[in-house]
Amino acid sequence: MTQLKESFAVETKYEPFFTGGKFFISNDGAYMFCGCGNKIHVLEVKSGQTKFTLFQEEDEEITHFCLSPDNEFLVAATKHLVLRQWNWKDQTLIRSWKAIHISPVLAMDFDVSSTLLATGSSDSTIKLWDIEKQYCTHNLKGHTGVISIVKFHPDNEKLQLFTAADDYKVKVWDLKTSRCLVTVEAHYSVVTSMVFSPDARTMYSGGRDRIVSVWDVGELKVTKAIPVFESVEAVILMPQDQDFPDLGVTEPATPHLITAGSKGTLRVWDIEKAKCVYIRKELIGRARDNEEEEQNITQALYSKALESVAVVTFDNNITMCKMQDLTVQKQFCGNTDQVLEVQFLGPQDSHLAVATNSEHLKVFEVATWNCQLCAGHTDIILGVTVHKKKNLLATCSKDNTVRVWKFDPETGQVSCVGVGRGHTHIVSTVAISSISASWLVSGGQDFTLKKWQLPQPLGDSCKDLKCTHTERVHEKDINCVVMSPNDKFIATGSHDRTAKLWNAETLALIGVMRGHRRGVWCVQFSPVDQCIATSSGDATVKIWSIQGLECIKTFEGHDSAVLRVTFINRGMQLLSCGSDGLVKLWVIKSNTCVSTMDEHEDKIWSITVNREEDHVVTGGADSSIILWRDVTGEEVQKKQTEREDFILKEQKLSNLLHQKKYLKAIGLAITLEQPFRVLNIIKEILYNSGGSLELEKTLQKLRMDQMDSVLRFASEWNTNSRHCHEAQFVLNSVLKTHPPEEILKFPNIKSTMEAFIPYTERHFQRMNRLLQQAMFLEFTWSCMRRATDNTGSIEDAKKYTSVGKEHKQDPDIRMERESSTEEESDSDNSDVLNPKEEKKSINDSEQQSTGDEDSHAAGRAESDIENIQPQKPTLLTGPLQSQEGADTSTSSSAEDSASDHSEGMDNLDVKAKSRKRKSQSENDGKYQKNTRNSKIQQTKVKPNKKRSQQMECDNEEKSVKRVRQTVQGQKVSEVEIKTNSAKKLKEPLTRARLKKQKGR
């Protein structure tokens, strides 16, 4: 069973490396230096890959840069008027200094010794800088326009500087006196190039006035003017020690020049005869026939090490030509602009056919990114399709034509073999038949589908294609057309939000697929199943059945329009790309996205897969072409290896903990990135005897990176109150054992401390609240203890008073009461309460209710502990004193509670009286029956019975009244104490008062 793909990784990324400006080649010919915005890319000439980049993030666009003759350093000027000196080999910035110019620097040059630097600015001034001593040596003024070129005399002893500006004048400066030696009006337009002969006696200058001037350097005058009939952008002096028979050079000793200009040609000139001896026509083909519209060649320079001429064209392409015959050796595409279409090409998928915002078809060699520019179209190419078996390409363009190209696998050259004309508007899509490659179809903005017959066999010459069928197929622009694998069907997608299926032979309509809410951008046939995949501007991908033309699956995941979709892995998966710059990998069976790749910075216009389906190429509007590689197998193997390694390390860690080798265990846990395991190790150390000292010693033995990791882990522990103590201990140990200078060297110390501070403050506040609650608890206990002591003393006093009164009563009455009491105790069914027991039960109930209220009040106070601070407790007075000294200002709540309690006591008094009367009557009855005892009592004592009964009732009433008054006074006193205590608790709590309270 085929393994599903899960992931792709970037293998190669081809990005813009040259967007205009100056271009240099190192002396050894190994590197090219290209300006690209605020960066300078250093490319390896052999591989075409960017080796490294020199840039500063804060810089603006680089206006000019220059490479020293000794190849040691490079100086760049920016729009910020800052000069930066780089050691480009080490990629280090040596120094930066502010240019004294008031406008951007546009021209620079080094002298032969690489110690003096001349800068020319748009402020019409030239300044010279001593690179070694780092100061400005000269400030030359005299030009009235923008400085276009500065050039040092090859002989360093003469110290002369040649300059030219937009005033069309050439000035020669004597650097010894800082004076202008001569001003020559040798040109009638901007001077663009100056070159000296090897003997430094002659100089050649070229300009946009179509003239090359020959100078006598000794006399500082123009000796000859050679018309070249085109705007000259570069002048190259050919080596005089070599023969160039292919270039028409018959006399090597005679100086010859190569000029490059607006016509896109390289011309070889005999200086003595002022004659053009060779013309290398149109290296890449001109974009326009009118040379005034665009300059085809903007720069040209000679590399002695490579023995080549490097030519820079208007569309930022760099072409390397052999010096012997000026044939194209290598080409680099500096800026691809928007990549509209990309397709694999060649038997081994060794090349890429790319359509960009250019009229040239670009064919890249994947290994070296060597670019071949194929001229043919006269406007931007919009679509490319490839027939891999026949090595054919078909392109469509805004010039309303379709072209067929043939690829030679041996040489890698691409040539145009056919052109089809017939569309009345822009042709946006094209497709070649899958099996025979004998015909192709095209569609565009004229809403028509055309079928073209290819000539058989295809020769090397370009032939016209014959259109066999034309059909209006949509109501809006046709975005995509594709052939079925068996060449029986044609599918089209349009901006009219529909996809249609056509008969390939007759272009008859088979069916319409409706369901997308916006235009259909792409249509693809499945290589295995009878289904079609479509992508639309509504950010969805749909799969349709060919038989019923009904939607069977919909994939949603992109945030914007899905521009391309393709089947992979034998039709089991989909790859899609869209305007959101994302590439998504889908599994059709589960209808899920298994991977999302984000490398492009703008919309992705095209995606293609090679034959083996192990590489994918995407191209987008960010001017980048990315080659992706399938890494599913590698990632599975990597995960398995990591899992095995993790298991081994876990076992090793367990062994270290068992052996109590804590230092190695902590180091291994840090390597495994296991913060909780490190926490457990630290807890195990701390819980041992002498664990604090042992942990401090262990932490001191850790390396700096390990200590930084432990602190980072501790910041995570500190977020949980259960582990904050260990985290604070680790932090405390580090701060005590390491000096501040060493702590500041920790890589992540800033972020770690930022994570520590807020949670540490929270823990500190929590401890403060806990301390306040503990102090309030102590205060509450103190109040309860004093109240209990006072109540006990009052009860003892009451008992003592009642006993004294009993002793003072009449002995006859006391004897009678004792006898009645004995009779009541002998009675089994008697339920009369003894006054002492009754009073005790009343006191117990009152104390229980008081305790409940106290506990409730304490709960409220504890819940409000954050707003109430403990104060010194007030001394409590006895209940009797509280009753006698009760103030009329007692709170209403206390009065209500006292009144309710008094009513309860009145009811209790009535019940006690009734029970007493009942017991007295029973006692009287028993007394009359017992005649013997009554006679004895009558003979001994004869008191007045009514009086004794009245006195006994009065004593009992007084006793109950005293109990009621005692309980009522105690209740009022406790309520008053609570009210006063709550008021005093609102006052601020000071340390002195706490100490005083604790002492009491």
KOLSEKE-91782 format. One record per residue (C-alpha): residue in one letter; x, y, z. Coordinates in steps of 0.5 Angstrom, whole numbers, padded with zeros to 4 digits, always signed. Layout:
N
AXYZ
...
***
This chain:
1000
M+0000+0000+0000
T+0002+0007-0002
Q+0005+0011+0004
L+0001+0018+0005
K+0005+0024+0005
E+0005+0028+0011
S+0010+0033+0010
F+0015+0037+0005
A+0021+0041+0007
V+0024+0047+0003
E+0030+0044-0001
T+0032+0050-0005
K+0029+0057-0005
Y+0031+0062-0011
E+0030+0069-0009
P+0031+0076-0013
F+0038+0078-0012
F+0039+0083-0017
T+0034+0089-0017
G+0038+0094-0021
G+0044+0099-0019
K+0052+0097-0019
F+0054+0090-0021
F+0061+0087-0019
I+0065+0081-0020
S+0071+0079-0015
N+0078+0079-0018
D+0078+0071-0017
G+0072+0070-0021
A+0068+0066-0016
Y+0063+0071-0013
M+0059+0076-0016
F+0056+0082-0012
C+0049+0085-0013
G+0045+0090-0010
C+0038+0088-0008
G+0034+0094-0004
N+0037+0095+0002
K+0042+0089+0001
I+0048+0086-0002
H+0048+0079-0005
V+0054+0075-0006
L+0053+0070-0011
E+0057+0064-0012
V+0058+0064-0020
K+0059+0057-0021
S+0053+0054-0017
G+0049+0061-0018
Q+0046+0060-0011
T+0047+0066-0006
K+0053+0065-0001
F+0051+0070+0004
T+0048+0077+0004
L+0051+0084+0007
F+0045+0088+0010
Q+0043+0092+0016
E+0036+0092+0018
E+0035+0100+0020
D+0038+0101+0013
E+0034+0104+0007
E+0036+0103+0000
I+0043+0102-0002
T+0044+0108-0007
H+0051+0105-0009
F+0057+0101-0007
C+0064+0099-0009
L+0069+0093-0009
S+0076+0095-0007
P+0081+0093-0012
D+0085+0088-0007
N+0078+0085-0006
E+0079+0086+0002
F+0073+0090+0003
L+0067+0093+0000
V+0064+0100+0002
A+0056+0102+0001
A+0052+0108+0001
T+0045+0109+0003
K+0039+0114+0002
H+0041+0115+0010
L+0047+0118+0007
V+0051+0113+0011
L+0057+0110+0009
R+0059+0103+0011
Q+0065+0099+0010
W+0064+0091+0010
N+0069+0086+0011
W+0065+0082+0006
K+0069+0075+0007
D+0068+0075+0014
Q+0061+0078+0013
T+0063+0083+0019
L+0061+0091+0019
I+0068+0094+0020
R+0065+0101+0021
S+0060+0106+0019
W+0060+0114+0018
K+0056+0119+0016
A+0057+0122+0009
I+0058+0130+0009
H+0054+0130+0003
I+0047+0133+0003
S+0044+0128-0002
P+0045+0121-0004
V+0052+0118-0006
L+0051+0116-0014
A+0058+0114-0016
M+0064+0111-0012
D+0071+0109-0014
F+0077+0106-0010
D+0085+0108-0012
V+0090+0103-0014
S+0092+0102-0007
S+0085+0101-0004
T+0086+0107+0001
L+0083+0113-0002
L+0075+0113-0004
A+0072+0118-0008
T+0064+0119-0007
G+0060+0123-0012
S+0053+0126-0010
S+0047+0129-0013
D+0049+0135-0009
S+0054+0136-0015
T+0060+0135-0010
I+0066+0130-0010
K+0069+0128-0003
L+0075+0124-0002
W+0076+0119+0004
D+0082+0116+0007
I+0080+0109+0009
E+0086+0107+0014
K+0086+0114+0018
Q+0078+0115+0017
Y+0077+0122+0015
C+0075+0126+0009
T+0081+0129+0005
H+0078+0133+0000
N+0072+0136-0002
L+0071+0138-0009
K+0066+0143-0012
G+0065+0145-0019
H+0060+0141-0023
T+0053+0144-0024
G+0049+0137-0024
V+0049+0130-0021
I+0055+0127-0021
S+0055+0121-0026
I+0062+0118-0025
V+0069+0118-0022
K+0075+0115-0024
F+0082+0115-0021
H+0088+0115-0025
P+0092+0108-0025
D+0098+0111-0024
N+0098+0113-0016
E+0104+0118-0016
K+0100+0123-0020
L+0094+0123-0016
Q+0089+0125-0021
L+0081+0124-0021
F+0077+0124-0027
T+0070+0126-0026
A+0063+0127-0030
A+0056+0130-0029
D+0050+0131-0032
D+0053+0138-0034
Y+0056+0134-0040
K+0063+0136-0037
V+0069+0132-0036
K+0074+0135-0030
V+0081+0133-0028
W+0083+0134-0021
D+0089+0135-0018
L+0089+0132-0011
K+0095+0135-0009
T+0093+0142-0010
S+0085+0140-0010
R+0084+0144-0016
C+0081+0143-0023
L+0086+0142-0028
V+0082+0142-0034
T+0075+0142-0036
V+0073+0139-0043
E+0066+0138-0046
A+0068+0132-0050
H+0060+0129-0050
Y+0054+0132-0051
S+0050+0128-0046
V+0051+0124-0040
V+0058+0120-0039
T+0057+0113-0037
S+0063+0110-0038
M+0071+0111-0037
V+0077+0106-0038
F+0084+0107-0038
S+0089+0103-0043
P+0094+0099-0039
D+0100+0104-0040
A+0095+0109-0037
R+0097+0114-0043
T+0090+0113-0046
M+0083+0114-0044
Y+0076+0112-0047
S+0070+0115-0045
G+0063+0113-0047
G+0056+0117-0046
R+0049+0117-0049
D+0051+0122-0054
R+0053+0115-0058
I+0060+0117-0058
V+0066+0114-0056
S+0072+0119-0054
V+0079+0118-0054
W+0083+0122-0049
D+0091+0123-0049
V+0092+0123-0041
G+0098+0126-0041
E+0096+0133-0045
L+0089+0132-0042
K+0085+0133-0048
V+0081+0129-0053
T+0084+0126-0059
K+0079+0122-0063
A+0071+0122-0063
I+0068+0115-0065
P+0061+0115-0067
V+0058+0108-0065
F+0050+0110-0067
E+0047+0108-0060
S+0047+0110-0053
V+0053+0107-0050
E+0052+0105-0043
A+0059+0101-0042
V+0066+0101-0045
I+0071+0095-0045
L+0078+0095-0047
M+0080+0088-0050
P+0086+0085-0048
Q+0092+0086-0053
D+0096+0080-0051
Q+0090+0075-0054
D+0088+0073-0061
F+0080+0074-0062
P+0080+0071-0069
D+0072+0070-0068
L+0071+0077-0067
G+0074+0080-0073
V+0081+0082-0069
T+0086+0081-0075
E+0091+0086-0071
P+0092+0084-0064
A+0097+0090-0062
T+0092+0095-0065
P+0087+0097-0059
H+0080+0095-0059
L+0074+0096-0055
I+0067+0093-0054
T+0061+0097-0053
A+0054+0096-0050
G+0048+0100-0051
S+0041+0101-0052
K+0040+0096-0058
G+0042+0090-0054
T+0048+0089-0058
L+0056+0088-0057
R+0060+0091-0062
V+0067+0091-0063
W+0071+0097-0065
D+0078+0098-0068
I+0080+0105-0065
E+0085+0106-0070
K+0081+0105-0076
A+0074+0108-0072
K+0071+0102-0075
C+0066+0096-0072
V+0069+0090-0074
Y+0064+0085-0070
I+0057+0085-0068
R+0054+0080-0063
K+0046+0081-0064
E+0041+0081-0059
L+0044+0077-0053
I+0037+0076-0051
G+0032+0079-0056
R+0030+0086-0055
A+0023+0088-0051
R+0022+0093-0056
D+0024+0095-0063
N+0024+0103-0061
E+0031+0103-0057
E+0029+0110-0054
E+0023+0106-0050
E+0028+0102-0046
Q+0035+0101-0045
N+0037+0094-0047
I+0044+0093-0043
T+0045+0098-0037
Q+0052+0095-0035
A+0058+0091-0038
L+0064+0089-0035
Y+0070+0084-0036
S+0073+0079-0031
K+0080+0077-0033
A+0079+0071-0028
L+0073+0068-0032
E+0075+0071-0039
S+0068+0073-0040
V+0064+0079-0041
A+0058+0080-0036
V+0052+0084-0039
V+0047+0087-0035
T+0040+0088-0038
F+0034+0092-0037
D+0030+0087-0034
N+0036+0085-0029
N+0038+0079-0032
I+0046+0078-0032
T+0049+0074-0038
M+0056+0071-0038
C+0059+0071-0045
K+0066+0068-0047
M+0071+0073-0049
Q+0073+0069-0055
D+0067+0069-0059
L+0062+0073-0055
T+0057+0067-0054
V+0053+0066-0048
Q+0056+0062-0043
K+0052+0063-0037
Q+0045+0067-0035
F+0043+0069-0029
C+0036+0072-0027
G+0037+0077-0022
N+0029+0079-0021
T+0024+0074-0024
D+0018+0079-0021
Q+0012+0075-0021
V+0012+0068-0022
L+0006+0066-0026
E+0007+0059-0028
V+0012+0054-0027
Q+0013+0047-0030
F+0018+0041-0030
L+0022+0040-0036
G+0027+0034-0039
P+0027+0027-0038
Q+0030+0027-0031
D+0026+0033-0029
S+0032+0037-0029
H+0030+0044-0032
L+0024+0048-0030
A+0020+0052-0035
V+0018+0059-0032
A+0013+0064-0034
T+0014+0071-0031
N+0012+0078-0032
S+0017+0078-0038
E+0016+0076-0045
H+0022+0072-0045
L+0021+0064-0043
K+0026+0062-0037
V+0028+0055-0037
F+0032+0054-0031
E+0037+0048-0029
V+0035+0046-0023
A+0042+0044-0020
T+0046+0050-0022
W+0040+0055-0023
N+0043+0057-0030
C+0038+0061-0033
Q+0036+0061-0041
L+0032+0066-0044
C+0028+0064-0050
A+0026+0070-0054
G+0019+0070-0058
H+0013+0073-0055
T+0013+0080-0055
D+0009+0081-0049
I+0008+0078-0042
I+0007+0070-0042
L+0001+0068-0038
G+0001+0060-0038
V+0006+0054-0040
T+0005+0047-0041
V+0009+0041-0042
H+0009+0034-0045
K+0014+0031-0042
K+0015+0025-0046
K+0016+0029-0053
N+0020+0034-0049
L+0015+0040-0052
L+0013+0046-0049
A+0007+0050-0050
T+0006+0058-0048
C+0001+0063-0049
S+0002+0070-0048
K-0002+0077-0048
D+0000+0078-0055
N-0006+0074-0057
T-0001+0068-0059
V+0000+0061-0058
R+0008+0058-0059
V+0010+0051-0058
W+0017+0050-0056
K+0022+0044-0057
F+0027+0042-0051
D+0034+0039-0053
P+0035+0034-0047
E+0043+0034-0049
T+0044+0041-0050
G+0039+0044-0045
Q+0037+0049-0051
V+0030+0051-0052
S+0028+0053-0059
C+0021+0055-0062
V+0018+0051-0067
G+0011+0053-0068
V+0006+0059-0067
G-0001+0060-0067
R-0005+0066-0069
G-0012+0067-0068
H-0015+0069-0062
T-0018+0076-0061
H-0016+0078-0054
I-0011+0075-0049
V-0009+0068-0049
S-0009+0066-0041
T-0009+0058-0042
V-0006+0052-0046
A-0006+0045-0046
I-0003+0039-0050
S-0006+0033-0051
S-0003+0028-0046
I-0002+0021-0051
S+0000+0023-0058
A+0002+0031-0057
S-0001+0032-0064
W-0006+0038-0062
L-0007+0043-0057
V-0012+0047-0054
S-0012+0054-0052
G-0017+0059-0048
G-0017+0066-0046
Q-0021+0073-0045
D-0024+0072-0052
F-0029+0067-0048
T-0027+0062-0054
L-0024+0055-0054
K-0019+0054-0060
K-0016+0047-0062
W-0010+0047-0066
Q-0006+0042-0070
L+0001+0041-0069
P+0005+0039-0075
Q+0008+0032-0076
P+0014+0032-0075
L+0016+0038-0071
G+0023+0041-0075
D+0027+0046-0072
S+0024+0052-0076
C+0018+0056-0073
K+0012+0054-0077
D+0005+0057-0076
L-0001+0052-0073
K-0007+0051-0076
C-0014+0052-0072
T-0019+0046-0073
H-0024+0048-0068
T-0027+0054-0065
E-0032+0054-0060
R-0035+0060-0055
V-0035+0056-0048
H-0036+0061-0043
E-0039+0068-0041
K-0033+0070-0038
D-0025+0070-0038
I-0023+0062-0039
N-0018+0061-0033
C-0016+0054-0034
V-0016+0049-0039
V-0014+0041-0038
M-0014+0035-0042
S-0016+0028-0039
P-0011+0023-0039
N-0014+0019-0044
D-0015+0025-0049
K-0022+0024-0049
F-0025+0030-0045
I-0023+0037-0044
A-0025+0041-0038
T-0025+0048-0037
G-0026+0053-0031
S-0028+0061-0032
H-0029+0067-0028
D-0037+0065-0029
R-0036+0061-0023
T-0037+0054-0027
A-0033+0049-0030
K-0035+0045-0036
L-0033+0038-0039
W-0033+0038-0047
N-0032+0032-0052
A-0024+0033-0054
E-0026+0031-0061
T-0032+0036-0063
L-0031+0041-0057
A-0039+0039-0056
L-0041+0040-0049
I-0042+0034-0044
G-0044+0038-0038
V-0043+0044-0033
M-0041+0043-0026
R-0044+0049-0021
G-0043+0050-0014
H-0037+0055-0013
R-0039+0062-0011
R-0034+0065-0015
G-0029+0064-0021
V-0026+0058-0022
W-0018+0058-0022
C-0016+0051-0024
V-0019+0045-0026
Q-0015+0038-0026
F-0017+0031-0028
S-0015+0025-0023
P-0010+0020-0026
V-0013+0014-0023
D-0021+0016-0021
Q-0026+0019-0026
C-0027+0025-0022
I-0025+0032-0023
A-0022+0037-0018
T-0023+0045-0018
S-0021+0051-0014
S-0024+0057-0014
G-0024+0064-0011
D-0029+0062-0006
A-0023+0059-0002
T-0025+0052-0003
V-0023+0046-0007
K-0029+0041-0010
I-0028+0034-0013
W-0033+0032-0018
S-0036+0026-0021
I-0035+0025-0028
Q-0041+0021-0029
G-0046+0025-0025
L-0042+0032-0025
E-0044+0032-0018
C-0040+0035-0012
I-0038+0029-0008
K-0033+0033-0003
T-0031+0040-0001
F-0024+0042+0002
E-0024+0048+0006
G-0018+0051+0010
H-0015+0057+0006
D-0017+0064+0008
S-0017+0067+0001
A-0018+0064-0007
V-0015+0058-0008
L-0011+0059-0015
R-0008+0052-0016
V-0009+0045-0014
T-0006+0038-0017
F-0007+0031-0015
I-0001+0027-0012
N+0000+0020-0009
R-0004+0016-0014
G-0010+0021-0013
M-0010+0019-0006
Q-0008+0026-0004
L-0009+0034-0006
L-0004+0039-0006
S-0007+0046-0006
C-0004+0054-0006
G-0008+0060-0006
S-0007+0068-0005
D-0006+0067+0003
G+0001+0064+0001
L+0000+0057+0004
V+0001+0051+0001
K-0004+0045+0004
L-0003+0038+0003
W-0010+0034+0004
V-0012+0027+0004
I-0018+0026+0000
K-0021+0020+0004
S-0021+0023+0011
N-0023+0030+0008
T-0017+0033+0012
C-0011+0037+0011
V-0005+0034+0014
S+0000+0039+0013
T+0001+0047+0012
M+0007+0050+0009
D+0008+0057+0009
E+0014+0060+0006
H+0012+0065+0001
E+0010+0072+0003
D+0005+0073-0003
K+0000+0069-0007
I+0002+0063-0010
W+0001+0063-0017
S+0003+0056-0019
I+0005+0049-0016
T+0007+0043-0020
V+0010+0036-0018
N+0015+0032-0022
R+0015+0025-0024
E+0017+0021-0018
E+0013+0026-0014
D+0018+0027-0009
H+0019+0034-0011
V+0014+0040-0011
V+0016+0047-0014
T+0012+0053-0013
G+0012+0060-0015
G+0009+0066-0013
A+0008+0074-0013
D+0014+0075-0008
S+0019+0073-0014
S+0021+0067-0011
I+0021+0060-0014
I+0021+0054-0008
L+0023+0047-0009
W+0020+0043-0004
R+0022+0036-0002
D+0018+0030+0001
V+0021+0029+0008
T+0015+0024+0010
G+0020+0018+0011
E+0025+0022+0014
E+0021+0025+0019
V+0018+0018+0021
Q+0025+0015+0022
K+0027+0021+0026
K+0021+0021+0031
Q+0023+0013+0032
T+0030+0015+0033
E+0028+0021+0038
R+0023+0016+0042
E+0029+0011+0043
D+0034+0016+0045
F+0029+0019+0050
I+0027+0012+0053
L+0035+0011+0054
K+0036+0017+0057
E+0029+0016+0061
Q+0032+0010+0064
K+0039+0013+0065
L+0036+0019+0069
S+0032+0014+0073
N+0039+0010+0075
L+0042+0017+0077
L+0036+0018+0082
H+0037+0011+0085
Q+0044+0012+0086
K+0043+0019+0088
K+0047+0023+0083
Y+0043+0029+0083
L+0048+0033+0079
K+0048+0029+0073
A+0041+0028+0074
I+0039+0035+0074
G+0044+0036+0068
L+0040+0030+0064
A+0033+0033+0066
I+0035+0039+0063
T+0037+0036+0057
L+0031+0033+0056
E+0027+0039+0057
Q+0023+0036+0063
P+0022+0042+0068
F+0017+0037+0073
R+0023+0032+0073
V+0028+0037+0075
L+0023+0040+0081
N+0022+0033+0083
I+0030+0032+0084
I+0030+0039+0088
K+0025+0037+0092
E+0028+0030+0094
I+0034+0034+0096
L+0031+0039+0100
Y+0027+0034+0104
N+0034+0030+0106
S+0037+0032+0112
G+0042+0038+0111
G+0038+0039+0104
S+0039+0046+0103
L+0046+0046+0104
E+0047+0040+0099
L+0042+0044+0094
E+0046+0050+0094
K+0053+0046+0093
T+0049+0042+0087
L+0047+0049+0084
Q+0054+0052+0084
K+0057+0046+0080
L+0052+0047+0074
R+0054+0050+0068
M+0052+0057+0066
D+0047+0055+0061
Q+0044+0049+0065
M+0043+0055+0071
D+0040+0059+0066
S+0035+0053+0064
V+0034+0052+0072
L+0032+0059+0073
R+0027+0058+0067
F+0024+0052+0070
A+0024+0056+0076
S+0020+0061+0073
E+0015+0056+0071
W+0014+0053+0078
N+0013+0060+0081
T+0007+0060+0078
N+0004+0055+0082
S+0003+0056+0090
R+0005+0049+0091
H+0012+0049+0088
C+0013+0057+0089
H+0018+0055+0095
E+0022+0051+0091
A+0023+0056+0086
Q+0024+0062+0091
F+0029+0057+0094
V+0033+0056+0087
L+0032+0064+0086
N+0035+0066+0093
S+0041+0061+0092
V+0043+0063+0085
L+0043+0071+0087
K+0047+0069+0093
T+0052+0065+0090
H+0053+0068+0083
P+0055+0076+0082
P+0051+0080+0079
E+0056+0081+0073
E+0055+0073+0072
I+0048+0073+0072
L+0047+0078+0067
K+0051+0074+0062
F+0045+0069+0062
P+0042+0068+0056
N+0035+0068+0058
I+0036+0072+0065
K+0031+0078+0062
S+0025+0074+0060
T+0026+0069+0066
M+0026+0075+0071
E+0020+0078+0068
A+0016+0072+0069
F+0019+0071+0076
I+0017+0078+0079
P+0009+0078+0078
Y+0008+0071+0081
T+0013+0073+0087
E+0009+0079+0088
R+0003+0075+0089
H+0006+0070+0093
F+0008+0076+0098
Q+0001+0078+0098
R-0002+0072+0100
M+0003+0071+0106
N+0001+0078+0108
R-0006+0076+0108
L-0005+0069+0112
L-0001+0073+0117
Q-0007+0078+0118
Q-0011+0072+0119
A-0007+0068+0124
M-0007+0075+0128
F-0014+0075+0128
L-0015+0068+0130
E-0010+0070+0136
F-0014+0076+0138
T-0021+0072+0137
W-0018+0067+0142
S-0016+0072+0147
C-0023+0075+0147
M-0026+0068+0148
R-0022+0066+0154
R-0023+0073+0158
A-0030+0072+0157
T-0030+0065+0160
D-0026+0067+0166
N-0031+0073+0168
T-0037+0069+0167
G-0034+0063+0171
S-0032+0068+0177
I-0039+0071+0177
E-0042+0064+0177
D-0038+0062+0183
A-0040+0069+0187
K-0047+0067+0186
K-0046+0060+0189
Y-0043+0063+0195
T-0048+0068+0196
S-0054+0063+0195
V-0051+0059+0200
G-0050+0064+0205
K-0057+0066+0204
E-0059+0059+0206
H-0055+0059+0212
K-0059+0065+0215
Q-0066+0062+0213
D-0070+0060+0219
P-0068+0053+0221
D-0075+0050+0222
I-0077+0052+0214
R-0070+0049+0212
M-0072+0043+0216
E-0079+0043+0212
R-0075+0044+0205
E-0070+0039+0207
S-0076+0034+0208
S-0080+0036+0202
T-0074+0035+0198
E-0073+0028+0200
E-0080+0026+0199
E-0079+0029+0192
S-0073+0025+0191
D-0077+0019+0193
S-0082+0020+0188
D-0081+0016+0181
N-0086+0020+0177
S-0084+0027+0180
D-0082+0032+0174
V-0081+0038+0178
L-0074+0041+0177
N-0070+0043+0183
P-0069+0051+0183
K-0061+0050+0182
E-0062+0045+0177
E-0067+0049+0173
K-0062+0055+0174
K-0056+0051+0171
S-0060+0049+0165
I-0062+0056+0164
N-0055+0058+0164
D-0052+0052+0160
S-0057+0054+0154
E-0056+0061+0155
Q-0048+0060+0154
Q-0049+0055+0148
S-0053+0060+0144
T-0048+0066+0146
G-0043+0061+0144
D-0046+0060+0137
E-0047+0067+0136
D-0040+0068+0138
S-0038+0063+0133
H-0042+0066+0127
A-0039+0073+0129
A-0032+0070+0129
G-0034+0067+0122
R-0036+0074+0119
A-0030+0077+0122
E-0025+0072+0119
S-0028+0073+0112
D-0027+0080+0112
I-0020+0080+0115
E-0017+0084+0109
N-0021+0090+0111
I-0021+0089+0119
Q-0014+0089+0123
P-0014+0086+0130
Q-0013+0091+0135
K-0012+0091+0143
P-0018+0087+0146
T-0022+0091+0151
L-0022+0089+0159
L-0029+0085+0160
T-0033+0087+0166
G-0038+0082+0170
P-0045+0081+0168
L-0048+0085+0174
Q-0043+0091+0173
S-0045+0091+0166
Q-0053+0091+0168
E-0052+0096+0174
G-0048+0101+0169
A-0052+0099+0163
D-0052+0106+0159
T-0058+0108+0155
S-0054+0109+0149
T-0054+0101+0148
S-0055+0100+0141
S-0062+0098+0138
S-0060+0091+0137
A-0057+0090+0144
E-0064+0092+0147
D-0068+0088+0142
S-0064+0082+0144
A-0065+0083+0151
S-0072+0084+0151
D-0073+0078+0147
H-0069+0074+0152
S-0073+0078+0158
E-0080+0075+0155
G-0077+0068+0154
M-0075+0069+0162
D-0082+0071+0164
N-0085+0065+0161
L-0080+0061+0164
D-0082+0064+0171
V-0089+0062+0170
K-0088+0055+0169
A-0083+0054+0175
K-0089+0057+0179
S-0094+0053+0177
R-0089+0047+0178
K-0088+0049+0185
R-0095+0050+0187
K-0096+0043+0184
S-0091+0040+0188
Q-0093+0043+0194
S-0100+0041+0194
E-0097+0034+0193
N-0092+0034+0199
D-0098+0037+0203
G-0102+0031+0201
K-0097+0026+0203
Y-0095+0030+0209
Q-0103+0029+0212
K-0102+0021+0210
N-0096+0020+0214
T-0099+0021+0221
R-0093+0019+0225
N-0088+0024+0222
S-0094+0029+0222
K-0094+0028+0230
I-0087+0029+0231
Q-0086+0035+0226
Q-0092+0038+0230
T-0089+0036+0237
K-0082+0039+0235
V-0084+0045+0231
K-0091+0049+0230
P-0090+0054+0225
N-0095+0058+0221
K-0096+0054+0214
K-0098+0060+0210
R-0093+0064+0212
S-0087+0059+0211
Q-0090+0057+0204
Q-0091+0065+0202
M-0084+0066+0204
E-0081+0060+0200
C-0085+0062+0194
D-0082+0069+0195
N-0075+0066+0196
E-0076+0062+0189
E-0078+0068+0185
K-0072+0072+0188
S-0068+0066+0186
V-0071+0066+0179
K-0071+0074+0178
R-0063+0074+0180
V-0062+0068+0174
R-0066+0072+0169
Q-0062+0079+0171
T-0056+0075+0171
V-0057+0072+0164
Q-0060+0079+0161
G-0054+0083+0164
Q-0049+0078+0161
K-0052+0078+0154
V-0053+0086+0154
S-0045+0086+0156
E-0043+0081+0151
V-0047+0085+0145
E-0044+0091+0147
I-0037+0088+0147
K-0038+0086+0140
T-0040+0092+0138
N-0034+0096+0141
S-0029+0091+0139
A-0032+0091+0131
K-0031+0099+0132
K-0024+0099+0135
L-0022+0094+0129
K-0023+0099+0124
E-0017+0103+0127
P-0010+0101+0124
L-0006+0096+0127
T+0001+0098+0129
R+0006+0093+0131
A+0007+0096+0138
R+0000+0095+0139
L+0000+0087+0136
K+0006+0086+0141
K+0002+0089+0147
Q-0004+0085+0145
K+0001+0079+0145
G+0004+0080+0152
R-0003+0081+0155
***
